Amino acid sequence: MDLQKELLKVHTQQQERLVYYIIALCVTSIGFSIYQTTGHSLKWIQIPLALALLSWGLSIYCGLRFLNYLLEIIYNKSTQDVTNKGENPEIGTNPQEIFFEVKRLEKAIMSDAIKSSILFNRQQKLFYLGVALFVFWHFLEMYNCSQIN
């Protein structure tokens, strides 16, 4: 059982690092894109770039929401442990109240876990979509420059 808990802990830490890494990449990509287009006039050809920026922005949002749900899960699990031991001062030692509070916390944890899983997947997909749109925009820019010359 300890190995299983340790593996779950390592998995959660690695997942958290990946979320932070993708957030940092998205912020950097947004900054780089803005730098690349500073001083240029607005053209229709920049629509894929605008969509990439939107995608990266939504990826950041999903990542931050994921981290928020992760914190809620940790808090609810710690509250559940205290309640299970009968040490929660708000509940007391009444077995029926402890049972209902533990069940309520289990539901909240499961709900947050499902939401965080969805957000984790969306964050990654939106990041990769932004990369694909940026590359597409870059090819359009290269094609446009070759047509002008």
Secondary structure by P-SEA (a helix, b strand, c coil): caaaaaaaaaaaaaaaaaaaaaaaaaaaaaaaaaaaaccccccccaaaaaaaaaaaaaaaaaaaaaaaaaaaaaaaaaaaaaaaacccccccccaaaaaaaaaaaaaaaaaaaaaaaaaaaaaaaaaaaaaaaaaaaaaaaaaaaaaac
